[in-house]
Amino acid sequence: MATVDKAVQCVVVTPERAVLDERVEFVALPMYDGELGVLPGRAPLIGRLGYGELRTRRGQVVQRFFVDGGFAQVRSNIVTVLTPRAQVAEEINPDVVVQALEATKTPAHSPKEQEEKLKAQERARGQLRVARHARGQS
């Protein structure tokens, strides 16, 4: 009888560095069209990430990260995340994010600029959610 591995390897990589490379029991990914939970034995897939909270759990320890889009691959109990930016939740400074959010509320001079401002607002709100979850705030 084959043994079942009770962990997945989660690897999060940005262009600058490897942010995470750990064995965990569960990974929640912020996919482009919703959240995806990954447990050991998950069928292979490749998907587009949205921006938001990536969570891992090992025992009672939950780690939270903000990821800013990219791609995820699940294969052979390895979750690989390629993202342009990933931040550990505890390293997000809510005051700085609020200032950045306020800066996006100035009037736009073109439809393209307006679209960029809206995306920046959504990302900033996502960062705030991740930071607040990590600090136990609602």
Protein Blocks (a to p, Z undefined) as FASTA:
>chain_A
ZZddfbdcdddddfkbcfbdcddfbdcdddfkbccdddehiacddddddeddddddehjb
ccddddeehjdddeehiacdddfbdcdfklpcfklmmmmmmmmmpccfbfklmmmmmmmm
mmmmmmmmmmmmmnopZZ
